[in-house]
Amino acid sequence: MAALELRRLSKSFGDHQVVDAIDLQVTDGEFLVLVGASGCGKSTILRLIAGLEKADAGDVRIGGHSVLDRDPGDRDVAMVFQNYALYPHMTVRRNIAFPLRMARMPREQVRARSEEAAAMLGIGELLERKPSQLSGGQQQRVALARALVRRPQVFLFDEPLSNVDARLRAEMRAELARLHQRLGATMIYVTHDQVEAMTLGDRIAVLHQGRVQQVGTPLEVYNCPANSFVAAFLGSPPMNLLPAAATPWADPLGANAVIGFRPQQARLGGSLQGRVELVEELGSESLVHVRCGDHAVVLSLTPGHGLGPGEPVGVAVEAPHLHHFDRDSGVRLP
């Protein structure tokens, strides 16, 4: 395995800047998740690392060496795609073995490595089946095994779980986490799903419009977002953001500030006055939507609060749970 470094990496398609001078370091054996909305540039970054796209500027370094001049097959990376990209006419065994056969590895070594990867992912009994005979989860495991069998320096995952249902996604997340712990491999994982980002990543990098907004451990980014975009993007439901002047907490901040608080850290009975608009009962929590003048906020409460639409409420948030951002730049304030 190896460390990976991006230096001022940039890519445009026509007049559209997709990746904008990104600097990023991934340590040897780290699981880094790139998370952001569709179109933020995260998949393009993976393709630049893999050599499937040509960078306009900057550098990609693996194990301390630039790989920009190397062909994709010579970069020693393995990529797992969203659509699995399995060969329908080949058996599972031949799909897994394909990269080794292309590298002209001895037949006995190909067989041993393929069976080892299949066993690791629990698909040893499926080796003689075709992809059409597999479930979505089984196909995803075949794609993972095909990547594993190469033993590359870096693994790249491009939203590999987006085509499976919620239950299987949860199972596969746990399986990927166990796989990373077992291999100690350098992995870069792209997703728009913040749950995947928070549960899988040693660190996460939040992207917006081709730029990295913040890099840190999941809890660092969640508890101390660098700007209002990160604050609103990470968390479900998202952080409530209100002009400071519209809250009872405005005095020390002035008019040019935005105050944020997470729905889970608000409680009833405070001085921010509003009226209930909607209550969503989710079983383990109750999301109460409150209209406070021209602004809406969401509270995450324990079920059984007894509130209904139209009822007046007060909202309280303790000072340590308030986040302050500059209104114009969005940057976090001290």
C-alpha positions, 0 to 999 in steps of 0.5 A, spaced: 500 500 500 502 507 499 500 514 501 497 518 495 497 526 494 494 531 490 497 537 488 493 543 486 489 538 481 485 541 476 480 539 471 475 543 466 470 541 461 469 546 456 468 553 461 466 549 467 471 548 472 470 541 475 476 540 480 479 547 482 486 546 484 485 541 490 490 539 495 489 533 499 493 528 502 491 520 504 496 517 508 498 509 507 492 505 509 487 510 510 480 510 508 478 517 506 471 519 503 470 524 498 463 526 500 458 532 496 452 533 492 452 531 485 456 535 480 461 537 486 467 534 482 468 528 487 468 522 481 472 526 477 477 526 482 477 519 482 478 518 475 484 523 475 487 519 480 486 512 476 488 516 469 481 515 466 481 523 465 487 527 464 489 533 469 489 540 466 494 542 472 497 539 478 500 532 480 497 526 482 503 522 487 502 515 489 508 512 494 511 519 493 512 518 485 508 522 480 503 518 476 501 523 471 505 520 465 503 513 466 497 509 463 491 507 467 494 500 467 501 502 470 498 506 476 497 500 480 490 502 482 484 498 482 477 502 481 470 499 483 465 503 479 457 504 481 455 499 475 459 494 477 462 493 470 462 485 470 462 481 463 456 478 462 459 472 458 464 470 463 463 466 470 464 469 477 471 466 477 473 469 470 471 476 472 475 476 478 481 473 475 480 478 469 486 483 471 490 477 473 490 474 466 491 480 462 497 481 466 499 474 464 500 471 471 501 464 471 495 460 471 496 457 478 497 463 481 491 466 478 486 461 481 489 461 488 488 469 488 481 469 485 479 463 490 482 467 496 479 474 494 472 470 493 473 467 500 474 473 503 468 476 500 463 470 502 462 468 494 466 462 494 460 458 492 458 462 486 465 462 482 461 458 476 455 462 476 454 468 471 453 475 473 445 474 471 444 469 476 447 473 482 443 478 486 445 486 486 449 484 493 453 478 490 454 482 483 457 488 488 462 483 492 464 480 485 466 487 483 470 488 490 473 481 489 476 483 482 479 489 485 482 486 491 485 480 487 490 485 484 493 487 490 494 495 488 497 500 492 490 504 492 483 502 492 478 507 489 471 506 490 466 510 486 459 510 489 459 502 489 453 502 494 448 506 490 444 501 486 443 496 492 437 497 497 437 500 504 438 494 508 444 491 503 447 498 503 448 497 511 450 490 510 455 492 505 458 498 509 459 494 515 463 489 510 467 494 507 469 497 514 471 490 516 475 489 509 479 495 510 481 493 517 483 486 515 487 489 509 490 495 512 489 498 505 489 505 502 482 507 500 478 513 497 471 512 497 466 517 493 459 518 495 453 523 496 451 519 502 453 522 509 451 516 512 456 512 508 461 518 509 460 518 517 460 511 518 466 509 513 471 514 513 477 515 517 477 522 515 472 525 510 473 531 505 467 535 504 467 538 496 463 543 493 463 546 486 470 543 485 473 545 492 475 542 498 471 545 504 473 541 510 477 535 511 477 532 518 475 526 522 467 525 521 466 527 528 471 533 527 467 535 521 460 534 524 462 538 531 466 544 528 464 545 521 468 550 517 463 554 514 455 554 513 455 549 507 459 544 511 454 545 517 448 545 512 450 539 508 453 534 514 447 532 518 440 529 518 436 533 518 441 538 516 443 544 521 438 550 522 441 556 520 438 563 522 440 570 521 443 572 528 438 578 528 432 573 528 434 570 534 435 571 541 442 570 541 444 576 536 447 581 541 454 579 541 455 577 534 452 583 530 447 583 524 452 580 519 452 573 522 448 567 521 447 562 527 446 555 527 444 549 531 443 542 530 435 539 531 438 534 536 441 539 540 435 544 541 429 543 546 422 546 548 421 552 552 426 557 550 426 564 548 426 563 540 418 563 539 414 559 533 409 555 531 409 548 529 407 547 522 409 539 521 410 533 525 414 527 522 414 521 527 419 516 525 419 511 531 426 513 534 425 520 533 420 525 532 421 531 527 418 537 529 418 543 524 417 550 527 415 556 523 419 562 527 417 568 523 420 568 516 424 562 518 423 555 519 427 550 524 427 543 525 427 540 532 429 532 533 425 530 539 423 524 543 416 521 541 410 523 545 411 530 546 404 531 544 405 537 539 401 538 533 400 543 527 398 550 529 401 550 537 406 555 539 412 553 542 419 556 544 425 553 542 432 553 547 439 551 545 445 551 550 450 556 548 456 551 547 451 548 541 450 554 537 455 555 531 456 562 528 458 563 521 459 570 517 453 571 513 457 573 506 463 568 506 459 563 510 466 562 514 466 559 521 466 565 526 470 564 533 
